[in-house]
Amino acid sequence: MTIGSQKKLIGNPRPLTDHSLPFVSINMAMTADGKIATANRTVSTFGSPRDHRHLLLLRSKFDAVMAGARTVDLSPVNLGPGSSTYRSLRLKSGLAEYNLRIIVSGSGTINPEAEIFRHRFSPVVVLTTGRASRTKLKHLRSVASEIKICGAKEIDFAWALRWLRKKWGVTRLLCEGGGELNGALFAAGLVNELNLTICGKIIGGRTSPTIADGKGANSLAKAAPLTLKTLKRIGCEMFLVWDVSSSPA
Ligand SMILES: NC(=O)c1ccc[n+]([C@@H]2O[C@H](COP(=O)([O-])OP(=O)(O)OC[C@H]3O[C@@H](n4cnc5c(N)ncnc54)[C@H](OP(=O)(O)O)[C@@H]3O)[C@@H](O)[C@H]2O)c1
């Protein structure tokens, strides 16, 4: 299979009939001023215990959970299903007890000593590019289950997602950020759904990350169109689910 060039336009959702791709949902918590972490990336957990349960409940509905290199190595995340309560839910819906875990690291900078590699309950797949050096690949091979080169310089996400579906049986993929990875998925038109928790905090900071960073759209016509599906207020938080659709919101 050849790796094609990645689409650069935001708001170019794939045809709903493309069954070779997994269904992709993004789950993020953001502050009232639209930030997902402090500018120095040290603080990114500001949601309530309710929001954490929401994250685990969502994970229980997906074959795989994916995150970018900085999300994985700047905080002690394992991207796993959590306690037996959530693992039972997975089994009841016919999913594997433990979800597959995927890290995106285009130049292979993910720290091989990151917390995620200390938990061996399910395979960890790293999606990378030809930019990753031999040394970095060697270190990653010693900790990850599979390293997949998905492009020479840039990850071809459509190709990578098709490969994940074919090789690892991923039909439902949950992406948990960060902003750079989400931005690339939106730009490639590969996102079907956005789960967003708005939390009662202001972090501020011009360079604090948001739910979709990277290059972004340069006109409204290229913005990803969202349709609000559900909205629930619990305490000081709002839980929203948006469909990413081709029709204007
Ligand atoms: N509030 C929330 O819900 C939430 C959720 C997730 C994360 N966060 C926070 O957000 C911050 C991280 O976000 P971030 O945007 O800085 O980083 P990120 O997206 O997690 O990771 C960035 C790294 O991932 C790889 N990557 C991402 N997109 C790529 C692409 N299109 N092609 C190739 N590689 C790609 C690159 O790794 P290489 O350098 O190896 O190329 C890049 O340096 C952290 O503080 C994290 O804790 C908050």
The ligand as an ORCA input file, in Angstrom:
! r2SCAN-3c Opt
* xyz 0 1
  N      -7.204     18.750     29.100
  C      -7.197     17.666     28.334
  O      -8.226     17.034     28.081
  C      -5.888     17.205     27.757
  C      -5.896     16.066     26.940
  C      -4.698     15.677     26.358
  C      -3.543     16.396     26.590
  N      -3.566     17.454     27.396
  C      -2.338     18.223     27.639
  O      -1.937     18.851     26.418
  C      -0.511     18.950     26.403
  C       0.043     18.254     25.186
  O      -0.546     18.760     24.014
  P       0.385     19.105     22.767
  O      -0.487     19.622     21.696
  O       1.510     19.922     23.254
  O       1.027     17.716     22.384
  P       0.527     16.312     21.797
  O      -0.385     16.502     20.625
  O       0.075     15.440     22.908
  O       1.926     15.726     21.352
  C       2.711     16.414     20.434
  C       3.710     15.439     19.885
  O       3.022     14.321     19.338
  C       3.505     14.024     18.062
  N       2.516     14.465     17.077
  C       1.353     15.124     17.284
  N       0.738     15.361     16.105
  C       1.540     14.843     15.160
  C       1.472     14.770     13.745
  N       0.466     15.308     13.057
  N       2.460     14.149     13.078
  C       3.502     13.626     13.735
  N       3.643     13.662     15.078
  C       2.670     14.269     15.770
  C       4.790     14.812     17.910
  O       5.785     13.969     18.476
  P       7.333     14.065     18.008
  O       7.878     15.257     18.731
  O       7.941     12.799     18.441
  O       7.333     14.247     16.538
  C       4.523     16.040     18.754
  O       5.669     16.674     19.233
  C      -0.015     18.281     27.665
  O       0.174     19.238     28.678
  C      -1.158     17.360     28.005
  O      -1.166     16.956     29.355
  C      -4.714     17.903     27.977
*
